[in-house]
Amino acid sequence: MDETQRRRLGSRDRVLLAAMELFGQDPGTRLSVRAVAARAGVSTGSLRHHFPTQRALQDEVLTRVYDLVAPDDAIHDTAVPARDRLAACLREVLNRTGVGEQARRALRTAVDTFVVPEPTEELRRAYLAIEREVRRRVEYWLTTLVDEGALAPGDNARRARFLMTVVDGLGMERALPAADPILRTETETLYLAVDAVLGDPGGGIRDDGRS
């Protein structure tokens, strides 16, 4: 976007654009009010008017970024079986890591950003914001399936954590040497996880009711 187009945006959109650009340069960064305001060409007071807290700003940025990466359209396509829709949505999350060298770069970035440095409060907040947004989207998919009767009502937060643990593990597998074709084994694992959730009567994952 050139400067002429940027100037035509309202102050809220300029703030979001600036924050997304800074986030794109360093996903582990805490979005500084001063840095975002300066890049957007607005006052800190104007930024605070639209986003009273840094968390509100970061949550909105993550929502916008994630909407670009994994839109919700697939989960609403009732012509497709629920298990296939949920598996496809989870694969979209997984696809952000890429395969092979791209997956290795993504893993190195995650480790260098969140594991290697001293675990400061700033890093913790940045990581939890990303995790919260991904989990929010998975919970939305699950709620959609509950609403249409394809999934029994239950603890969708717990179900989402389980599914994201599976996806995180598959993402790491993509960066490691594999003996079997990744796509086949990955698909089998995704469907095992999806079937465990769809067959779960109350959100506890286990059939005996224990968490």
PyMOL commands that set and color helices and strands:
alter all, ss='L'
color gray80, all
select helices_A, chain A and resi 3-8+11-25+33-40+44-50+54-69+73-76+82-95+101-114+121-147+156-175+182-198
alter helices_A, ss='H'
color red, helices_A
deselect
rebuild
show_as cartoon
